[in-house]
């Protein structure tokens, strides 16, 4: 068992581009769920709209990369409006139902045959990241000691991505300490009391949904730029639930909760995957004999152990690592 390699690869994933994507998605959910109490189960839809808009503007229509970024942010705000107008005056669970359905609708639309000329169908889109890569200051592979290393493109995505995470956290920190942020937290606790004070609860909820969705769009940009390609499979339903897992591990309604949660989540899921893969590898003298576990079964163990760990976390510390138990209370009236 090569534990040096295990830790090196796990650290590489924990601070790599994938962790950035989920940190940004979870920051958006933190605004919506953690601070406002909105149950958005369709963050993948906002990510898909942002990523596909940027990619289609460049690859399909030959327009500016930066115009695609602006349009992606704008269309996610429009999507939030379309989802919020019929649901935000109702109970919280109606928003949950609508958003999870919207995520699947968006994924099926961009992957449809009838729109293949625009979005590439199930194959998706490529050749849209040249402008982004032209600004890459790294010309060669980046190595940190002997444990971790990233390609020049991954290093550039990480530099931009962690900068975005830092800026989003700073923006969140400033907003939640402003009068606007205090109203959001009051809505989470008791929206009837906020309404009795003359505040437009519907408007504040809409603003929260839009802002969280735009953070999701940033995650969608990183998804596309990380691999210089985008396709519908990148925005499956589990993307949103992984983002919620990240948020709950770090702690809801905590500025750095999504960031810490993403790092811990991807470290653990990578470490468990590699550990059981090596432990059942017959060519290296398996630590776990085939009579107990095969290589095929080992590939599922990371989800079993991580699910068990999440269950224990919710039982003994439901507020997450840095969270406060009362932050998870939702006024669903």
N, C-alpha and C positions, 0 to 999 in steps of 0.2 A: 504494500500500500504506500503510494508516494504522496505523503501528506504535504510536502512542500509544493508540489504541483497542484494539489487540491486547493490549498489556501491561495496560491497565486492566481489560478483561474477564477476562483470565487471572488477575490478582490477585484479582478479585472472586470467582471460582470457587475459587481456592486457599485462601481463608479463609472461604468461605461455608458454608451449611448442608450441602451435599453432602460437602464435605471433613470436616466434623464427624462425619457418619454413618460414613464409612469409617475415620476415626481411632478412634472408639469400637469399631467392629467389629474393627479390627486390634489394639487393646489387648487385647481378649478373646482373639484368636488368639495374641498374644504370651505371655499366661499359659499357654495350652495348648501351643502349638508351641514358642515361643521358650525358655520356662523348664522345661517338663515333657517336651517331645518328643512330644506327642500330635498326631496328624494328624486334625484336625477339618476336613473338607471340607463341612460343613453349617452354617456360621455363619449363613447366610441363614435356616435353619429357626428358630434362636433369635431372630433379628430379627423374623421373621414372627409367632412365638408371642407375643412381647412386644407388638408393635404391634397385632396383631389382638385380643388380649385387652383391652388398654386401649380400643380403638375399640368393640368389641362391648359391653363393660360400659356404656359411655355411650350409644352410638347404638342398640343393639338392646334392651338390657334397662333402660335409663334409670337406671343406678346411678351412684355417685360416680366422678368422674374419678380421684381419688386412690386409691380402692379398685381401680380398673382398673390403675393403675400398680403397686400392691402385688401384685395377682393376676398381672400380666404377669411380674414378677420371679419370683414363686413357681412359675408354670407352666414357665418356662424351666429352673428348677432341677429340676422333675419330669421334663422332657424329657431333661435331662442324665442323670438317674438311669436312665430307661428305655433310653437309648442306651448308657450306660456299664456297666450290670450284666452284659449278655451279652458285652461286647467287651473290657473293660479288663484282663481276665486273659489275653487272647490277644495275638497280634502286633499291631504298630501299624497294619498295613495293613487289618486287619479293622475297626478303628474308622473308618478313612478310607472304606471301602466303605459301612458302615452309615450314617454321617453324611451322605454325599452322597445316598444313597437317601432318608434321612429328610427332607432339605431339599425334595426333589421331592415326596414324599408330603404334607408339610405344605402346600406350595403348591397341589397338586391338591385337597386336602381343603377348604381355605378358599375355593377357587374353584368348588367343585362345585355343581351345580344343586340337589341334595337338601338342602344346607345354606344355600341362598340367603337364607332368612329370617333366619338368624343372621349370616352373613358377607357377604351381598350378591352372591355369585357372582363372576363376572369383573368386574363393575362395582365391587365393593368397597363400602366404607362411607364415609360423610361425616357431618358434623354431630356431631362428638365433641370439637372443640377449643375450644368457647366458654369453658370454665372456664380453660383455659390462656391464651387470648387476653385474658381479662378482667384478667389481672395485667400486661398489656403496658404498660410505662412510656413507650413510644414512641408518639406520636400522629401522626407524619408520617414521610415518607421520610428516610432517613439518608444523607447524602453525606459522603464524605471527599475533599476537594479536588475536582478535576474528573474524576478517573479512575474512581472506584468509587462505587456507590450501592446501597442495599438498601431494600426496602419495610419498613414498620414491623413486619410480622409476621416477615420474614426476620431483621431486626435483633434481635428478641426471641428467636427460635429460636437465633441465633448467641450471644447473651449467655448463655442457659441452656446451650446446647450446649458452648461453650468452657469454661464453668464446670465442667460434668460431665467434660470431657476433663481439665481440670486436677486435679480431685478423683480421677479414676480413675488418673491418672499418679502422684499423691501416694500413693494407696493401694497401687499396684503397687510403688513405690519402698520403702515401709515393709515390705510383705510379703516381697519378695525378699531383704531384708536381715535378716529374722527367721529363727529356726531353721526355721520352716515353709518359707520360701523356699529355704533352703539344701538342705533335703531334696528339694524339687522339682528343683533343678538337679542334684543327685546322681542322682536317678532318670533324668534325661535322659542323663547320662553312663554310668551302669552300674547298672541297677535290681537286678541280682543282688547287688551289693555292698551296696546299701542294705537289701535284704531280709535279708542275712546279719547285719546289725547290729540286727535286731529291729524294723525299721520296717514298718508296714503299707502297702506300696507301692500296693495296690489302693485303699485309702482315700484316700491322697494324690492319686492320679490322678483319683479321682471328685471330690474337692474342687476340683481344678484345672479339670476339665471344667465343673463347675457354676458356678464363679466366672467363667470365660471366657464361658460362655453368658449369664450375667446382664449382663455388659458388652455382649454382643450385643443383649440386650433393650433396653438404653438406646439403642443405635443404632436399633432398631426404633421406639422411641417418637419419636425425632427424624425418622425417615422419614415417619411419619404426621403429626406436627405441622407439619412443614415445608410440606406442601401441603394440610393440613386434609382429607386423604383418604388412603385406603389400598386397594390392590388387589393381586392375586397377582403381577402383572407386576413389581412393585417388589422381588420377592424371587426373581428368577431365579438360575440357577446361577452366572452370571458375577459376581454380587454377592460371593460368597465368594472367587472367584479374584481379583477386583479388590482385596479386602481383603488377600489374601496378597501381591499385588504391592506394595501400600502397605507392608506389614510388611517385605518383603525389600528394598525400596528404602531405607527408613530404617535397617534393621538389626534382626535378631531378637535377643531377650534384651537389649534396651536400652530403658529406660523411655520415652525420648522418640522412639525409632525410629518407632513408628506415626504420631506426630503430624507429624514432619518428612516422612516418606514420603507421607502424605496430602496435605500442602501441595504437595510437589514433583510428585506424580502428577497432581493436578488442574490445576496450573499448566501442565504440559507438554501434557496431553491437550487442554486448552482452547486453548492457544496454537497447537498444530499444527492443530487443527480450523479455527480462524479464519484462520490463515495460508493454508492450502491452499484454503479457501473463497474468500477474497479474491483469491488468486493465479490462480484459474480462472474468476472472475466475468466474463462477457463484457461486461457493461454498464460496467465500470470499466477497460476496456483490460487484458485478462488478462496477467499476468506469465508464466504458463505457457500456451502456445498449446493449443487443443483437440486438435491432432494428437498432442500428448504426453500430455495428461491432461484429461479432461472433469470437469465439476462432480460428476457421480455418482461417478467414481473418486476424486475429491478427498476425499469424505466418509469413505473407508476409509483414507486415508493416515496419519491419526493413530495408528491401531492398528498399522499396518505399522512406522512409525518408532518408536513406543513399544515394540513387541515387539522390534525390533532393538536398541534401547537396553537393554532388560531382558536380552537375551541377552548383550550385551557386559558388562553389569554382573555377570552370573553367571559369566562367563568370567574377568574380570580382578579383580573384587572381590565374590565370592559372599557375603561377610558383610554387604553393604550399606554405606551411607555411614558409619554409626557402629558397626556391628557388629564382632564378632570371629569369625574363620573357624570356630573350634571350637564356637561356639554353634549352628551348623547341623547338627552331628553328632547323629544319633538312634540310640538303642539300640532296634532294632526286633525284638528277640528276644521 
